Amino acid sequence: MKHLTRRHRVSAGTEALALFVGLSNAASRRLVACTQCRYNSTGTSPSGNVTVDGKSYQTDEWHNLSSNITASISRRLHVQKDHPISITRSIIESRFPSPTFKYHNNFFPVVSTQQNFDSLGFPVDHPGRSKTDTYYINQETVLRTHTSAHQADVFRANESEGWLISADVYRRDAIDRSHYPIFHQMEGARMWDRTKAPNGDIAAAVLKDIEALPKHSMKVEDPNPPTHPERNPLQKEHSLTEAEAIAAHLKKSLELVVVEIFSRAKAAAVSANPDFVDERLKVRWIEAYFPFTSPSWELEIFWQGDWLEVLGCGVVKQDIMDKAGQPQQLGWAFGMGLERIAMLLFEIPDIRLFWSKDERFLGQFRGLSENLDNLRRFVPFSKFPSCYKDVAFWLRSSSSSAGGGSRANTQDFHENDVMEIVRDIGGDVVEDVAKVDEFAHPKTGRRSLCYRINYRSLERTLTNEEANGYHEQVRKALVEKLGVELR
Ligand code: DAH
């Protein structure tokens, strides 16, 4: 089952472009659905108030927002003129023209668990709902974890045949050059109405729309049948011809996005180096699972030796349309991470750069919104030295039995709590946090972990004293907030 985690654990040496998964998938998380997490980084009492971008909310014991997250909510990088995330959004929007597509770029980031999960058919025990993965304001209110949170509302409003939603999304996650707790997604959908298609023939209407799309010559691998009874089922409300036509329109539309991005990336590379020769672009469709589409797929791009997942998509579950009061409509939806695409497009090596206010970063994109044909690759400013510090600790044993032999219960530990503590203290000065050692005491079973933190600023050289200062605070907070015992 997919959603809210990532497949690609990134090895430190891999270039950032081969990294970021702005989407999701649960392989690594499926087993850990810890809702007991004790860590609440704001230190607010369980019931109180918190203000998010000007609106006040009641908190409860589910609250787990940290102040540096709350402070970044108002940045809205996807609509900042000349910001690379915003430029990437505009380029993709250009492939989905108005008025068929309406663009929604201002949806508020606080949503209900109903919008974020229930409206999309997420089961109640889905790991994506856990406090370790999602930022909760209170039990019923979260920072959206994906732009799909707005699907049902936009379908209900029924203002256009197609739409795009671009927005900031929030997930508690690892720290490295391709993961940041706030990132941006674009969601898109295109519906056809049975009552409006000539003779009610949706398949014919869709095929006609496919004819109108431009042609491309990119090589695409698509080895699977459009539907498969077990792996990728046709919905009972759809005929096979309808689902096939919708799938073909969906895939073609998204392939054209890839062609658009890569031809612009190539032009940017050639302008930096006229002798630039690119690898032949390869993309492939693989079968996927999402609770809100069937059949479903992911698109992967072969880039610098790796297959990268860039988006998820599928035929919208009819149940969502029924509940949105539009049972006569059917069509497709997709979701993609904008950072990943922007990193490919501009060759931006570290996701923290998007948050930089440094002129050496922002200045490189100035004026591009008005002249998208003039894209240039990002030229890194000097790389400052790394400062690695390790912290090793025993996990708290929640078993209080004095008699020997009882095994430590470390169920309520989740790595994301360590990440959040480090993030709270070091902010963007932390480049990467990696677990470098783990073992269980042979007699007590108590678990010991060691994390290596790389303190490196993107903007200046850190002194060893500064790094030590951060590290000392991290060590203290681990003890205070997670109850670990330092080794
Ligand atoms: N919301 C999904 C995620 O964040 C991405 C996605 C997949 C969106 C398939 C869609 C879709 O609209 O059809 O992982």
Boltz pocket constraint, residues with backbone or C-beta under 6 A from the ligand:
constraints:
  - pocket:
      binder: B
      contacts: [[A, 2], [A, 3], [A, 4], [A, 22], [A, 23], [A, 24], [A, 25], [A, 145], [A, 146], [A, 147], [A, 148], [A, 187], [A, 188], [A, 290], [A, 292], [A, 293], [A, 297], [A, 311], [A, 312], [A, 313], [A, 314], [A, 333], [A, 334], [A, 335], [A, 336]]
      max_distance: 6.0
